[in-house]
């Protein structure tokens, strides 16, 4: 076998393996498809934890920004992109004036809340 063919063989094995490992590193609940039931449960989490500072049906500021369409637009304020990973991190650890909720909500509630936020 030539050096070139060995490189191609290694590359053809390593790339799919790396992609598989990356996909498995994400929590399963973040890869699942959202259902209406998840979004409905997420709406309750939002009402109990988020509604005091955020509007759901508006992009107007309350205490924090209104959340209507913020996960659909792709950009908001200084954040480069409001994707699931960014929003998850913000919910868990908090932000400038926002407390973190890592100890306040469990993984299922976070998954449901994200499903609801994607519907806004």
Secondary structure as GFF3:
##gff-version 3
##sequence-region A 1 120
A	DSSP	alpha_helix	3	25	.	.	.	ID=ss1
A	DSSP	alpha_helix	28	31	.	.	.	ID=ss2
A	DSSP	alpha_helix	36	49	.	.	.	ID=ss3
A	DSSP	alpha_helix	70	73	.	.	.	ID=ss4
A	DSSP	alpha_helix	84	93	.	.	.	ID=ss5
A	DSSP	alpha_helix	107	117	.	.	.	ID=ss6
###
